[in-house]
Amino acid sequence: MFIAVAAGILALEILLPPAVLSAARRPVDYFTFNPWLPELPRFFSASDIPWQRKLEFLPNLALFWFSADSPFGGTDWGFAVTVSDLLRFMLMSLLFGGYFALLAHCWERTGTARWNPGPGRKGGALGVLASVLGFSTGGCTVVGCGAPVIPVVGLAFVGLSSGTLAMLAGLSRVATTFVLIAVALGVIYLSWLLGKSVIAAH
């Protein structure tokens, strides 16, 4: 359960933005890993580059990207996954994997006869709410849309004013933080319930 959910969430985090952009703008027609990545060890081992610059450079380093060419020349849109994006995707995937694995384990261990439906419903509702918010408001690094990072739902509304896109970017950061905290609290809560049932059983 943990591996399946974590892998599914990670795949959706990476594939959902280009799918939305393909539907709202133009179909994706190009994918590549950053051809500069093999130079990364040499960059970090260079003695003439300050470590502060190296550490500032790494989070925004694009690892791979999707894009679609414009019929008028150039790129119509592009979606890049940076180091910080990938770490955020992995953290959210692990949290969701742990959350749903714990929820399934609680149901399996306690059984419907002994399981309190109130906490169970609250736990499941939290997972659904966090899933919807996570996929609809997660920030994406986008090229050619007027803002560097906007939520997935904002991808369908490219062409808005820069102020509106900046507001969506701020909303994305706040919502993503809320989702991470909510799922982390859900993991702690379900772990407490599971531990309580184990103690009661013994």
C-alpha positions in Angstrom: 0.0 0.0 0.0 2.8 2.4 1.0 4.8 1.8 -2.2 1.8 1.9 -4.5 0.4 5.1 -3.1 3.8 6.9 -2.9 4.7 5.9 -6.5 1.2 6.9 -7.7 1.4 10.3 -6.0 4.9 10.9 -7.4 3.8 10.0 -10.9 0.8 12.3 -10.7 2.8 15.2 -9.3 5.1 14.9 -12.3 2.7 14.0 -15.1 -0.4 16.0 -14.1 0.9 19.5 -14.9 2.0 18.6 -18.5 -1.3 16.8 -19.0 -3.2 19.9 -18.0 -1.0 22.1 -20.1 -1.5 19.8 -23.1 -5.2 20.0 -22.7 -5.4 23.8 -22.1 -2.6 24.9 -24.5 -0.9 22.6 -26.9 0.0 18.9 -26.7 3.4 18.2 -25.3 5.9 17.2 -28.0 9.2 17.3 -26.2 10.8 15.8 -23.1 14.5 15.8 -22.0 16.7 15.5 -19.0 19.0 18.5 -18.5 22.0 17.9 -20.7 24.1 19.8 -18.2 23.6 17.3 -15.3 26.8 15.3 -16.1 28.8 18.5 -15.3 27.3 18.8 -11.8 30.1 16.9 -10.0 32.7 19.1 -11.7 30.7 22.2 -10.7 30.7 21.2 -7.1 34.3 20.2 -7.1 35.5 23.5 -8.6 37.6 25.4 -6.1 37.1 28.8 -7.8 33.3 28.8 -7.1 32.2 29.8 -3.6 30.1 27.2 -1.7 27.4 29.7 -1.1 26.9 30.1 -4.8 26.8 26.3 -5.3 24.2 25.9 -2.6 22.1 28.7 -4.0 22.3 27.2 -7.5 21.3 23.6 -6.6 17.6 24.1 -5.5 16.7 25.8 -8.8 18.6 23.4 -11.0 16.1 21.9 -13.6 16.5 18.1 -13.7 14.1 17.5 -16.7 11.3 19.2 -18.5 8.4 18.9 -20.9 7.5 21.4 -23.5 5.4 22.2 -26.6 6.5 24.2 -29.6 4.5 27.2 -30.6 3.2 27.3 -34.2 4.6 30.9 -34.4 8.1 29.8 -33.4 9.7 29.2 -30.0 8.2 27.5 -27.1 4.5 27.7 -26.3 4.9 26.3 -22.8 7.3 24.3 -20.7 7.1 22.5 -17.4 10.4 21.9 -15.6 11.0 19.8 -12.5 13.8 21.4 -10.4 15.7 19.8 -7.5 13.4 21.6 -5.0 10.3 20.5 -6.9 11.5 16.9 -6.9 12.2 16.9 -3.2 8.8 18.4 -2.5 7.1 15.8 -4.7 9.0 13.0 -2.9 8.1 14.4 0.6 4.5 14.6 -0.3 4.5 11.2 -1.9 6.1 9.6 1.2 3.6 11.4 3.5 0.6 10.3 1.4 2.0 6.7 1.2 2.4 6.6 5.0 -1.0 8.1 5.6 -3.0 5.7 3.5 -0.9 2.7 4.6 -1.6 3.5 8.2 -5.3 4.1 7.4 -5.6 0.7 5.7 -3.6 -1.0 8.6 -5.9 0.5 11.2 -9.0 -0.8 9.4 -7.4 -4.2 8.9 -6.2 -4.5 12.5 -9.1 -3.2 14.4 -12.0 -4.4 12.2 -15.3 -2.7 11.7 -16.7 -4.1 14.9 -14.1 -2.5 17.1 -13.2 0.5 15.0 -14.7 3.8 16.0 -16.3 5.2 12.8 -15.9 8.8 13.9 -12.1 8.9 13.8 -12.1 6.7 10.7 -14.3 9.0 8.8 -12.3 12.0 9.9 -9.1 10.3 8.8 -10.4 9.3 5.4 -11.9 12.8 4.9 -8.6 14.3 5.7 -6.9 12.1 3.1 -9.4 13.0 0.4 -9.3 16.7 1.2 -5.5 16.8 1.2 -5.3 14.8 -2.0 -7.6 17.2 -3.9 -5.8 20.3 -2.5 -2.4 18.7 -3.2 -3.1 18.0 -6.8 -5.0 21.2 -7.6 -2.8 23.7 -5.7 0.6 22.2 -5.9 3.2 24.6 -7.4 4.6 24.0 -10.8 7.7 25.5 -12.4 6.3 26.7 -15.8 8.0 28.4 -18.7 6.1 30.7 -21.1 3.1 31.3 -18.8 3.9 34.6 -17.3 5.0 33.4 -13.9 7.8 31.0 -12.8 5.6 28.9 -10.4 1.8 28.6 -10.5 -0.6 26.0 -9.2 -1.9 23.2 -11.4 -5.4 24.8 -11.6 -3.8 28.0 -12.8 -2.3 26.3 -15.8 -5.6 26.4 -17.6 -5.9 30.2 -17.1 -2.6 31.3 -18.6 -2.7 34.8 -20.1 -4.0 36.3 -16.9 -2.4 39.5 -15.6 1.0 39.1 -13.9 -0.6 40.3 -10.6 -3.2 37.5 -10.7 -0.5 34.9 -11.6 1.6 36.2 -8.7 -1.4 35.8 -6.4 -1.9 32.2 -7.6 1.8 31.5 -7.0 1.5 32.8 -3.4 -1.7 30.7 -2.9 0.1 27.7 -4.2 2.9 28.0 -1.7 0.5 28.5 1.2 -1.8 25.6 0.1 1.2 23.2 -0.5 2.4 24.0 3.0 -1.1 23.4 4.4 -1.3 20.0 2.6 2.1 18.9 3.9 1.2 19.9 7.5 -2.3 18.3 7.3 -1.0 15.0 6.0 1.8 14.9 8.5 -0.7 15.5 11.3 -2.9 12.8 9.8 0.1 10.3 9.9 0.7 11.2 13.5 -3.0 10.9 14.4 -3.3 7.5 12.7 -0.1 6.3 14.3 -1.5 7.3 17.7 -4.8 5.4 17.0 -2.9 2.3 15.9 -0.6 2.4 18.9 -3.6 2.8 21.2 -5.3 -0.3 19.6 -2.1 -2.3 20.0 -1.8 -1.4 23.7 -5.5 -2.2 24.2 -5.1 -5.6 22.5 -2.3 -6.5 24.9 
